[in-house]
Amino acid sequence: MTEYGWSTGKIALALFPFGVGAAAVNVFFASLIFSWIGGPVASLGWSIGLGCLIGVPATWYFAHHIRYMMTTADKEAGT
């Protein structure tokens, strides 16, 4: 079956800024929780940098899931 619409790569590129932002916020809040037991609080640069590293595979996985749902919906619709 031919896939219609965007490829997984295009979806991942479109969603990458949102994935990095979400991962950076999560890294920062995790460092705040870690500070309760004496750990350091992550700076803005570290949060964004780690967010970029974590955001790449997370965004790719999410884009793959979106592409799978699009293919399944097309298959069920009979197109």
PDB file of N, CA, C and O in Angstrom:
ATOM      1  N   MET A   1       0.835  -1.178   0.000  1.00  0.00           N
ATOM      2  CA  MET A   1       0.000   0.000   0.000  1.00  0.00           C
ATOM      3  C   MET A   1       0.883   1.245   0.000  1.00  0.00           C
ATOM      4  O   MET A   1       1.872   1.309   0.730  1.00  0.00           O
ATOM      5  N   THR A   2       0.531   2.211  -0.802  1.00  0.00           N
ATOM      6  CA  THR A   2       1.279   3.458  -0.891  1.00  0.00           C
ATOM      7  C   THR A   2       0.853   4.385   0.231  1.00  0.00           C
ATOM      8  O   THR A   2      -0.336   4.576   0.484  1.00  0.00           O
ATOM      9  N   GLU A   3       1.839   4.956   0.898  1.00  0.00           N
ATOM     10  CA  GLU A   3       1.537   5.901   1.974  1.00  0.00           C
ATOM     11  C   GLU A   3       1.247   7.269   1.375  1.00  0.00           C
ATOM     12  O   GLU A   3       1.980   7.757   0.516  1.00  0.00           O
ATOM     13  N   TYR A   4       0.168   7.876   1.844  1.00  0.00           N
ATOM     14  CA  TYR A   4      -0.195   9.224   1.420  1.00  0.00           C
ATOM     15  C   TYR A   4       0.191  10.195   2.524  1.00  0.00           C
ATOM     16  O   TYR A   4       0.202   9.836   3.702  1.00  0.00           O
ATOM     17  N   GLY A   5       0.501  11.405   2.146  1.00  0.00           N
ATOM     18  CA  GLY A   5       0.842  12.412   3.141  1.00  0.00           C
ATOM     19  C   GLY A   5       2.332  12.464   3.425  1.00  0.00           C
ATOM     20  O   GLY A   5       3.154  11.991   2.640  1.00  0.00           O
ATOM     21  N   TRP A   6       2.652  13.040   4.549  1.00  0.00           N
ATOM     22  CA  TRP A   6       4.044  13.259   4.915  1.00  0.00           C
ATOM     23  C   TRP A   6       4.718  11.978   5.373  1.00  0.00           C
ATOM     24  O   TRP A   6       4.075  11.077   5.912  1.00  0.00           O
ATOM     25  N   SER A   7       6.018  11.914   5.150  1.00  0.00           N
ATOM     26  CA  SER A   7       6.811  10.794   5.646  1.00  0.00           C
ATOM     27  C   SER A   7       7.114  11.009   7.126  1.00  0.00           C
ATOM     28  O   SER A   7       6.875  12.082   7.681  1.00  0.00           O
ATOM     29  N   THR A   8       7.643   9.964   7.744  1.00  0.00           N
ATOM     30  CA  THR A   8       8.003  10.064   9.166  1.00  0.00           C
ATOM     31  C   THR A   8       9.047  11.158   9.378  1.00  0.00           C
ATOM     32  O   THR A   8       8.979  11.894  10.363  1.00  0.00           O
ATOM     33  N   GLY A   9       9.997  11.269   8.476  1.00  0.00           N
ATOM     34  CA  GLY A   9      11.036  12.294   8.599  1.00  0.00           C
ATOM     35  C   GLY A   9      10.482  13.713   8.563  1.00  0.00           C
ATOM     36  O   GLY A   9      10.893  14.562   9.354  1.00  0.00           O
ATOM     37  N   LYS A  10       9.550  13.974   7.648  1.00  0.00           N
ATOM     38  CA  LYS A  10       8.952  15.303   7.559  1.00  0.00           C
ATOM     39  C   LYS A  10       8.139  15.629   8.805  1.00  0.00           C
ATOM     40  O   LYS A  10       8.184  16.751   9.309  1.00  0.00           O
ATOM     41  N   ILE A  11       7.399  14.645   9.295  1.00  0.00           N
ATOM     42  CA  ILE A  11       6.620  14.863  10.521  1.00  0.00           C
ATOM     43  C   ILE A  11       7.561  15.152  11.687  1.00  0.00           C
ATOM     44  O   ILE A  11       7.301  16.043  12.495  1.00  0.00           O
ATOM     45  N   ALA A  12       8.655  14.395  11.771  1.00  0.00           N
ATOM     46  CA  ALA A  12       9.620  14.590  12.859  1.00  0.00           C
ATOM     47  C   ALA A  12      10.250  15.986  12.780  1.00  0.00           C
ATOM     48  O   ALA A  12      10.420  16.641  13.808  1.00  0.00           O
ATOM     49  N   LEU A  13      10.592  16.437  11.596  1.00  0.00           N
ATOM     50  CA  LEU A  13      11.176  17.780  11.456  1.00  0.00           C
ATOM     51  C   LEU A  13      10.187  18.869  11.857  1.00  0.00           C
ATOM     52  O   LEU A  13      10.571  19.870  12.462  1.00  0.00           O
ATOM     53  N   ALA A  14       8.913  18.672  11.521  1.00  0.00           N
ATOM     54  CA  ALA A  14       7.900  19.667  11.877  1.00  0.00           C
ATOM     55  C   ALA A  14       7.653  19.702  13.383  1.00  0.00           C
ATOM     56  O   ALA A  14       7.391  20.766  13.945  1.00  0.00           O
ATOM     57  N   LEU A  15       7.735  18.545  14.036  1.00  0.00           N
ATOM     58  CA  LEU A  15       7.453  18.465  15.468  1.00  0.00           C
ATOM     59  C   LEU A  15       8.692  18.640  16.345  1.00  0.00           C
ATOM     60  O   LEU A  15       8.568  18.749  17.565  1.00  0.00           O
ATOM     61  N   PHE A  16       9.886  18.669  15.745  1.00  0.00           N
ATOM     62  CA  PHE A  16      11.122  18.725  16.515  1.00  0.00           C
ATOM     63  C   PHE A  16      11.190  19.901  17.491  1.00  0.00           C
ATOM     64  O   PHE A  16      11.581  19.691  18.639  1.00  0.00           O
ATOM     65  N   PRO A  17      10.829  21.131  17.096  1.00  0.00           N
ATOM     66  CA  PRO A  17      10.901  22.227  18.084  1.00  0.00           C
ATOM     67  C   PRO A  17      10.011  21.990  19.301  1.00  0.00           C
ATOM     68  O   PRO A  17      10.377  22.353  20.419  1.00  0.00           O
ATOM     69  N   PHE A  18       8.862  21.393  19.090  1.00  0.00           N
ATOM     70  CA  PHE A  18       7.961  21.115  20.212  1.00  0.00           C
ATOM     71  C   PHE A  18       8.509  19.994  21.088  1.00  0.00           C
ATOM     72  O   PHE A  18       8.390  20.052  22.312  1.00  0.00           O
ATOM     73  N   GLY A  19       9.103  18.982  20.477  1.00  0.00           N
ATOM     74  CA  GLY A  19       9.697  17.889  21.238  1.00  0.00           C
ATOM     75  C   GLY A  19      10.871  18.351  22.070  1.00  0.00           C
ATOM     76  O   GLY A  19      11.023  17.934  23.218  1.00  0.00           O
ATOM     77  N   VAL A  20      11.701  19.208  21.506  1.00  0.00           N
ATOM     78  CA  VAL A  20      12.857  19.740  22.244  1.00  0.00           C
ATOM     79  C   VAL A  20      12.383  20.621  23.392  1.00  0.00           C
ATOM     80  O   VAL A  20      12.917  20.545  24.498  1.00  0.00           O
ATOM     81  N   GLY A  21      11.394  21.445  23.134  1.00  0.00           N
ATOM     82  CA  GLY A  21      10.874  22.309  24.194  1.00  0.00           C
ATOM     83  C   GLY A  21      10.288  21.506  25.349  1.00  0.00           C
ATOM     84  O   GLY A  21      10.541  21.811  26.515  1.00  0.00           O
ATOM     85  N   ALA A  22       9.510  20.487  25.028  1.00  0.00           N
ATOM     86  CA  ALA A  22       8.919  19.653  26.076  1.00  0.00           C
ATOM     87  C   ALA A  22       9.994  18.909  26.848  1.00  0.00           C
ATOM     88  O   ALA A  22       9.920  18.814  28.073  1.00  0.00           O
ATOM     89  N   ALA A  23      10.988  18.383  26.156  1.00  0.00           N
ATOM     90  CA  ALA A  23      12.064  17.660  26.834  1.00  0.00           C
ATOM     91  C   ALA A  23      12.888  18.607  27.712  1.00  0.00           C
ATOM     92  O   ALA A  23      13.285  18.235  28.816  1.00  0.00           O
ATOM     93  N   ALA A  24      13.144  19.818  27.235  1.00  0.00           N
ATOM     94  CA  ALA A  24      13.925  20.782  28.026  1.00  0.00           C
ATOM     95  C   ALA A  24      13.182  21.169  29.305  1.00  0.00           C
ATOM     96  O   ALA A  24      13.791  21.275  30.370  1.00  0.00           O
ATOM     97  N   VAL A  25      11.880  21.377  29.201  1.00  0.00           N
ATOM     98  CA  VAL A  25      11.092  21.697  30.398  1.00  0.00           C
ATOM     99  C   VAL A  25      11.119  20.530  31.375  1.00  0.00           C
ATOM    100  O   VAL A  25      11.253  20.730  32.583  1.00  0.00           O
ATOM    101  N   ASN A  26      10.990  19.311  30.854  1.00  0.00           N
ATOM    102  CA  ASN A  26      11.033  18.134  31.720  1.00  0.00           C
ATOM    103  C   ASN A  26      12.394  17.970  32.391  1.00  0.00           C
ATOM    104  O   ASN A  26      12.458  17.597  33.562  1.00  0.00           O
ATOM    105  N   VAL A  27      13.474  18.241  31.675  1.00  0.00           N
ATOM    106  CA  VAL A  27      14.817  18.165  32.268  1.00  0.00           C
ATOM    107  C   VAL A  27      14.947  19.186  33.389  1.00  0.00           C
ATOM    108  O   VAL A  27      15.482  18.879  34.455  1.00  0.00           O
ATOM    109  N   PHE A  28      14.457  20.403  33.150  1.00  0.00           N
ATOM    110  CA  PHE A  28      14.565  21.441  34.177  1.00  0.00           C
ATOM    111  C   PHE A  28      13.766  21.066  35.419  1.00  0.00           C
ATOM    112  O   PHE A  28      14.267  21.185  36.537  1.00  0.00           O
ATOM    113  N   PHE A  29      12.527  20.613  35.231  1.00  0.00           N
ATOM    114  CA  PHE A  29      11.715  20.239  36.393  1.00  0.00           C
ATOM    115  C   PHE A  29      12.279  19.020  37.108  1.00  0.00           C
ATOM    116  O   PHE A  29      12.188  18.924  38.332  1.00  0.00           O
ATOM    117  N   ALA A  30      12.857  18.092  36.363  1.00  0.00           N
ATOM    118  CA  ALA A  30      13.507  16.944  37.017  1.00  0.00           C
ATOM    119  C   ALA A  30      14.691  17.408  37.856  1.00  0.00           C
ATOM    120  O   ALA A  30      14.934  16.869  38.936  1.00  0.00           O
ATOM    121  N   SER A  31      15.440  18.416  37.365  1.00  0.00           N
ATOM    122  CA  SER A  31      16.562  18.927  38.166  1.00  0.00           C
ATOM    123  C   SER A  31      16.065  19.644  39.415  1.00  0.00           C
ATOM    124  O   SER A  31      16.733  19.616  40.449  1.00  0.00           O
ATOM    125  N   LEU A  32      14.901  20.287  39.335  1.00  0.00           N
ATOM    126  CA  LEU A  32      14.329  20.914  40.527  1.00  0.00           C
ATOM    127  C   LEU A  32      13.960  19.861  41.563  1.00  0.00           C
ATOM    128  O   LEU A  32      14.210  20.044  42.754  1.00  0.00           O
ATOM    129  N   ILE A  33      13.373  18.774  41.120  1.00  0.00           N
ATOM    130  CA  ILE A  33      13.029  17.693  42.046  1.00  0.00           C
ATOM    131  C   ILE A  33      14.301  17.079  42.619  1.00  0.00           C
ATOM    132  O   ILE A  33      14.361  16.765  43.808  1.00  0.00           O
ATOM    133  N   PHE A  34      15.323  16.905  41.774  1.00  0.00           N
ATOM    134  CA  PHE A  34      16.594  16.348  42.232  1.00  0.00           C
ATOM    135  C   PHE A  34      17.270  17.266  43.253  1.00  0.00           C
ATOM    136  O   PHE A  34      18.017  16.799  44.113  1.00  0.00           O
ATOM    137  N   SER A  35      17.004  18.576  43.157  1.00  0.00           N
ATOM    138  CA  SER A  35      17.619  19.520  44.105  1.00  0.00           C
ATOM    139  C   SER A  35      17.093  19.329  45.520  1.00  0.00           C
ATOM    140  O   SER A  35      17.741  19.755  46.476  1.00  0.00           O
ATOM    141  N   TRP A  36      15.954  18.709  45.674  1.00  0.00           N
ATOM    142  CA  TRP A  36      15.417  18.453  47.016  1.00  0.00           C
ATOM    143  C   TRP A  36      16.325  17.533  47.821  1.00  0.00           C
ATOM    144  O   TRP A  36      16.329  17.568  49.052  1.00  0.00           O
ATOM    145  N   ILE A  37      17.101  16.702  47.109  1.00  0.00           N
ATOM    146  CA  ILE A  37      18.014  15.801  47.822  1.00  0.00           C
ATOM    147  C   ILE A  37      19.465  16.258  47.682  1.00  0.00           C
ATOM    148  O   ILE A  37      20.391  15.480  47.912  1.00  0.00           O
ATOM    149  N   GLY A  38      19.657  17.511  47.308  1.00  0.00           N
ATOM    150  CA  GLY A  38      21.001  18.077  47.280  1.00  0.00           C
ATOM    151  C   GLY A  38      21.643  18.194  45.920  1.00  0.00           C
ATOM    152  O   GLY A  38      22.799  18.608  45.831  1.00  0.00           O
ATOM    153  N   GLY A  39      20.942  17.846  44.855  1.00  0.00           N
ATOM    154  CA  GLY A  39      21.514  17.940  43.512  1.00  0.00           C
ATOM    155  C   GLY A  39      21.499  19.365  42.986  1.00  0.00           C
ATOM    156  O   GLY A  39      20.827  20.229  43.550  1.00  0.00           O
ATOM    157  N   PRO A  40      22.231  19.616  41.915  1.00  0.00           N
ATOM    158  CA  PRO A  40      22.248  20.960  41.342  1.00  0.00           C
ATOM    159  C   PRO A  40      20.999  21.209  40.487  1.00  0.00           C
ATOM    160  O   PRO A  40      20.406  20.276  39.947  1.00  0.00           O
ATOM    161  N   VAL A  41      20.620  22.465  40.377  1.00  0.00           N
ATOM    162  CA  VAL A  41      19.523  22.858  39.483  1.00  0.00           C
ATOM    163  C   VAL A  41      20.139  23.149  38.120  1.00  0.00           C
ATOM    164  O   VAL A  41      21.125  23.880  38.022  1.00  0.00           O
ATOM    165  N   ALA A  42      19.558  22.577  37.074  1.00  0.00           N
ATOM    166  CA  ALA A  42      20.093  22.742  35.719  1.00  0.00           C
ATOM    167  C   ALA A  42      19.908  24.179  35.237  1.00  0.00           C
ATOM    168  O   ALA A  42      18.875  24.802  35.482  1.00  0.00           O
ATOM    169  N   SER A  43      20.912  24.685  34.558  1.00  0.00           N
ATOM    170  CA  SER A  43      20.811  26.025  33.974  1.00  0.00           C
ATOM    171  C   SER A  43      19.981  25.953  32.692  1.00  0.00           C
ATOM    172  O   SER A  43      19.619  24.873  32.226  1.00  0.00           O
ATOM    173  N   LEU A  44      19.695  27.113  32.143  1.00  0.00           N
ATOM    174  CA  LEU A  44      18.925  27.171  30.907  1.00  0.00           C
ATOM    175  C   LEU A  44      19.655  26.454  29.769  1.00  0.00           C
ATOM    176  O   LEU A  44      19.046  25.708  29.002  1.00  0.00           O
ATOM    177  N   GLY A  45      20.950  26.686  29.671  1.00  0.00           N
ATOM    178  CA  GLY A  45      21.735  26.058  28.605  1.00  0.00           C
ATOM    179  C   GLY A  45      21.766  24.540  28.707  1.00  0.00           C
ATOM    180  O   GLY A  45      21.604  23.832  27.713  1.00  0.00           O
ATOM    181  N   TRP A  46      21.979  24.044  29.942  1.00  0.00           N
ATOM    182  CA  TRP A  46      21.995  22.588  30.135  1.00  0.00           C
ATOM    183  C   TRP A  46      20.625  21.980  29.851  1.00  0.00           C
ATOM    184  O   TRP A  46      20.529  20.903  29.264  1.00  0.00           O
ATOM    185  N   SER A  47      19.574  22.667  30.265  1.00  0.00           N
ATOM    186  CA  SER A  47      18.223  22.156  30.029  1.00  0.00           C
ATOM    187  C   SER A  47      17.929  22.062  28.538  1.00  0.00           C
ATOM    188  O   SER A  47      17.383  21.062  28.071  1.00  0.00           O
ATOM    189  N   ILE A  48      18.287  23.092  27.797  1.00  0.00           N
ATOM    190  CA  ILE A  48      18.040  23.082  26.353  1.00  0.00           C
ATOM    191  C   ILE A  48      18.932  22.050  25.670  1.00  0.00           C
ATOM    192  O   ILE A  48      18.477  21.333  24.779  1.00  0.00           O
ATOM    193  N   GLY A  49      20.201  21.968  26.080  1.00  0.00           N
ATOM    194  CA  GLY A  49      21.110  20.994  25.481  1.00  0.00           C
ATOM    195  C   GLY A  49      20.658  19.563  25.702  1.00  0.00           C
ATOM    196  O   GLY A  49      20.628  18.762  24.769  1.00  0.00           O
ATOM    197  N   LEU A  50      20.307  19.244  26.944  1.00  0.00           N
ATOM    198  CA  LEU A  50      19.802  17.891  27.212  1.00  0.00           C
ATOM    199  C   LEU A  50      18.442  17.673  26.550  1.00  0.00           C
ATOM    200  O   LEU A  50      18.118  16.560  26.137  1.00  0.00           O
ATOM    201  N   GLY A  51      17.651  18.740  26.452  1.00  0.00           N
ATOM    202  CA  GLY A  51      16.370  18.637  25.753  1.00  0.00           C
ATOM    203  C   GLY A  51      16.549  18.298  24.283  1.00  0.00           C
ATOM    204  O   GLY A  51      15.756  17.551  23.711  1.00  0.00           O
ATOM    205  N   CYS A  52      17.603  18.855  23.667  1.00  0.00           N
ATOM    206  CA  CYS A  52      17.897  18.513  22.271  1.00  0.00           C
ATOM    207  C   CYS A  52      18.281  17.047  22.133  1.00  0.00           C
ATOM    208  O   CYS A  52      17.857  16.374  21.194  1.00  0.00           O
ATOM    209  N   LEU A  53      19.084  16.556  23.069  1.00  0.00           N
ATOM    210  CA  LEU A  53      19.498  15.149  22.998  1.00  0.00           C
ATOM    211  C   LEU A  53      18.331  14.196  23.232  1.00  0.00           C
ATOM    212  O   LEU A  53      18.183  13.201  22.523  1.00  0.00           O
ATOM    213  N   ILE A  54      17.518  14.499  24.212  1.00  0.00           N
ATOM    214  CA  ILE A  54      16.383  13.641  24.519  1.00  0.00           C
ATOM    215  C   ILE A  54      15.269  13.836  23.497  1.00  0.00           C
ATOM    216  O   ILE A  54      14.532  12.896  23.199  1.00  0.00           O
ATOM    217  N   GLY A  55      15.140  15.036  22.962  1.00  0.00           N
ATOM    218  CA  GLY A  55      14.062  15.345  22.029  1.00  0.00           C
ATOM    219  C   GLY A  55      14.169  14.654  20.692  1.00  0.00           C
ATOM    220  O   GLY A  55      13.149  14.411  20.047  1.00  0.00           O
ATOM    221  N   VAL A  56      15.378  14.327  20.252  1.00  0.00           N
ATOM    222  CA  VAL A  56      15.548  13.679  18.942  1.00  0.00           C
ATOM    223  C   VAL A  56      14.870  12.306  18.898  1.00  0.00           C
ATOM    224  O   VAL A  56      14.003  12.099  18.049  1.00  0.00           O
ATOM    225  N   PRO A  57      15.225  11.360  19.772  1.00  0.00           N
ATOM    226  CA  PRO A  57      14.554  10.060  19.688  1.00  0.00           C
ATOM    227  C   PRO A  57      13.087  10.129  20.090  1.00  0.00           C
ATOM    228  O   PRO A  57      12.265   9.392  19.545  1.00  0.00           O
ATOM    229  N   ALA A  58      12.747  11.003  21.036  1.00  0.00           N
ATOM    230  CA  ALA A  58      11.347  11.110  21.450  1.00  0.00           C
ATOM    231  C   ALA A  58      10.479  11.637  20.311  1.00  0.00           C
ATOM    232  O   ALA A  58       9.379  11.132  20.085  1.00  0.00           O
ATOM    233  N   THR A  59      10.965  12.643  19.597  1.00  0.00           N
ATOM    234  CA  THR A  59      10.212  13.192  18.472  1.00  0.00           C
ATOM    235  C   THR A  59      10.128  12.187  17.337  1.00  0.00           C
ATOM    236  O   THR A  59       9.083  12.068  16.698  1.00  0.00           O
ATOM    237  N   TRP A  60      11.205  11.461  17.073  1.00  0.00           N
ATOM    238  CA  TRP A  60      11.193  10.457  16.011  1.00  0.00           C
ATOM    239  C   TRP A  60      10.171   9.362  16.321  1.00  0.00           C
ATOM    240  O   TRP A  60       9.415   8.949  15.442  1.00  0.00           O
ATOM    241  N   TYR A  61      10.150   8.895  17.563  1.00  0.00           N
ATOM    242  CA  TYR A  61       9.194   7.868  17.952  1.00  0.00           C
ATOM    243  C   TYR A  61       7.760   8.381  17.811  1.00  0.00           C
ATOM    244  O   TYR A  61       6.894   7.670  17.302  1.00  0.00           O
ATOM    245  N   PHE A  62       7.510   9.611  18.258  1.00  0.00           N
ATOM    246  CA  PHE A  62       6.171  10.182  18.160  1.00  0.00           C
ATOM    247  C   PHE A  62       5.762  10.361  16.696  1.00  0.00           C
ATOM    248  O   PHE A  62       4.616  10.085  16.343  1.00  0.00           O
ATOM    249  N   ALA A  63       6.679  10.818  15.841  1.00  0.00           N
ATOM    250  CA  ALA A  63       6.384  10.981  14.421  1.00  0.00           C
ATOM    251  C   ALA A  63       6.087   9.630  13.770  1.00  0.00           C
ATOM    252  O   ALA A  63       5.201   9.526  12.922  1.00  0.00           O
ATOM    253  N   HIS A  64       6.827   8.601  14.168  1.00  0.00           N
ATOM    254  CA  HIS A  64       6.574   7.252  13.647  1.00  0.00           C
ATOM    255  C   HIS A  64       5.180   6.783  14.061  1.00  0.00           C
ATOM    256  O   HIS A  64       4.471   6.162  13.269  1.00  0.00           O
ATOM    257  N   HIS A  65       4.789   7.080  15.298  1.00  0.00           N
ATOM    258  CA  HIS A  65       3.464   6.706  15.775  1.00  0.00           C
ATOM    259  C   HIS A  65       2.374   7.454  14.995  1.00  0.00           C
ATOM    260  O   HIS A  65       1.360   6.860  14.630  1.00  0.00           O
ATOM    261  N   ILE A  66       2.576   8.740  14.740  1.00  0.00           N
ATOM    262  CA  ILE A  66       1.615   9.527  13.957  1.00  0.00           C
ATOM    263  C   ILE A  66       1.502   8.962  12.548  1.00  0.00           C
ATOM    264  O   ILE A  66       0.398   8.836  12.016  1.00  0.00           O
ATOM    265  N   ARG A  67       2.654   8.615  11.928  1.00  0.00           N
ATOM    266  CA  ARG A  67       2.632   8.042  10.579  1.00  0.00           C
ATOM    267  C   ARG A  67       1.881   6.701  10.559  1.00  0.00           C
ATOM    268  O   ARG A  67       1.142   6.414   9.617  1.00  0.00           O
ATOM    269  N   TYR A  68       2.077   5.886  11.601  1.00  0.00           N
ATOM    270  CA  TYR A  68       1.367   4.611  11.725  1.00  0.00           C
ATOM    271  C   TYR A  68      -0.146   4.845  11.833  1.00  0.00           C
ATOM    272  O   TYR A  68      -0.931   4.142  11.197  1.00  0.00           O
ATOM    273  N   MET A  69      -0.546   5.824  12.632  1.00  0.00           N
ATOM    274  CA  MET A  69      -1.973   6.112  12.762  1.00  0.00           C
ATOM    275  C   MET A  69      -2.564   6.617  11.456  1.00  0.00           C
ATOM    276  O   MET A  69      -3.704   6.292  11.125  1.00  0.00           O
ATOM    277  N   MET A  70      -1.794   7.417  10.703  1.00  0.00           N
ATOM    278  CA  MET A  70      -2.275   7.894   9.407  1.00  0.00           C
ATOM    279  C   MET A  70      -2.446   6.739   8.432  1.00  0.00           C
ATOM    280  O   MET A  70      -3.438   6.681   7.706  1.00  0.00           O
ATOM    281  N   THR A  71      -1.489   5.822   8.408  1.00  0.00           N
ATOM    282  CA  THR A  71      -1.567   4.657   7.520  1.00  0.00           C
ATOM    283  C   THR A  71      -2.742   3.771   7.897  1.00  0.00           C
ATOM    284  O   THR A  71      -3.462   3.284   7.026  1.00  0.00           O
ATOM    285  N   THR A  72      -2.939   3.559   9.198  1.00  0.00           N
ATOM    286  CA  THR A  72      -4.059   2.741   9.662  1.00  0.00           C
ATOM    287  C   THR A  72      -5.387   3.382   9.299  1.00  0.00           C
ATOM    288  O   THR A  72      -6.310   2.691   8.869  1.00  0.00           O
ATOM    289  N   ALA A  73      -5.494   4.684   9.465  1.00  0.00           N
ATOM    290  CA  ALA A  73      -6.735   5.384   9.118  1.00  0.00           C
ATOM    291  C   ALA A  73      -7.003   5.293   7.620  1.00  0.00           C
ATOM    292  O   ALA A  73      -8.148   5.105   7.210  1.00  0.00           O
ATOM    293  N   ASP A  74      -5.956   5.424   6.792  1.00  0.00           N
ATOM    294  CA  ASP A  74      -6.134   5.303   5.345  1.00  0.00           C
ATOM    295  C   ASP A  74      -6.559   3.887   4.964  1.00  0.00           C
ATOM    296  O   ASP A  74      -7.386   3.696   4.073  1.00  0.00           O
ATOM    297  N   LYS A  75      -5.988   2.901   5.647  1.00  0.00           N
ATOM    298  CA  LYS A  75      -6.322   1.504   5.352  1.00  0.00           C
ATOM    299  C   LYS A  75      -7.785   1.221   5.703  1.00  0.00           C
ATOM    300  O   LYS A  75      -8.493   0.551   4.952  1.00  0.00           O
ATOM    301  N   GLU A  76      -8.226   1.736   6.846  1.00  0.00           N
ATOM    302  CA  GLU A  76      -9.613   1.535   7.266  1.00  0.00           C
ATOM    303  C   GLU A  76     -10.591   2.278   6.388  1.00  0.00           C
ATOM    304  O   GLU A  76     -11.721   1.828   6.194  1.00  0.00           O
ATOM    305  N   ALA A  77     -10.167   3.426   5.847  1.00  0.00           N
ATOM    306  CA  ALA A  77     -11.032   4.212   4.972  1.00  0.00           C
ATOM    307  C   ALA A  77     -11.079   3.617   3.565  1.00  0.00           C
ATOM    308  O   ALA A  77     -11.955   3.967   2.774  1.00  0.00           O
ATOM    309  N   GLY A  78     -10.157   2.733   3.254  1.00  0.00           N
ATOM    310  CA  GLY A  78     -10.137   2.077   1.951  1.00  0.00           C
ATOM    311  C   GLY A  78      -9.505   2.888   0.853  1.00  0.00           C
ATOM    312  O   GLY A  78      -9.786   2.656  -0.322  1.00  0.00           O
ATOM    313  N   THR A  79      -8.644   3.848   1.206  1.00  0.00           N
ATOM    314  CA  THR A  79      -7.997   4.653   0.164  1.00  0.00           C
ATOM    315  C   THR A  79      -6.645   4.098  -0.191  1.00  0.00           C
ATOM    316  O   THR A  79      -5.957   4.649  -1.051  1.00  0.00           O
TER     317      THR A  79
END
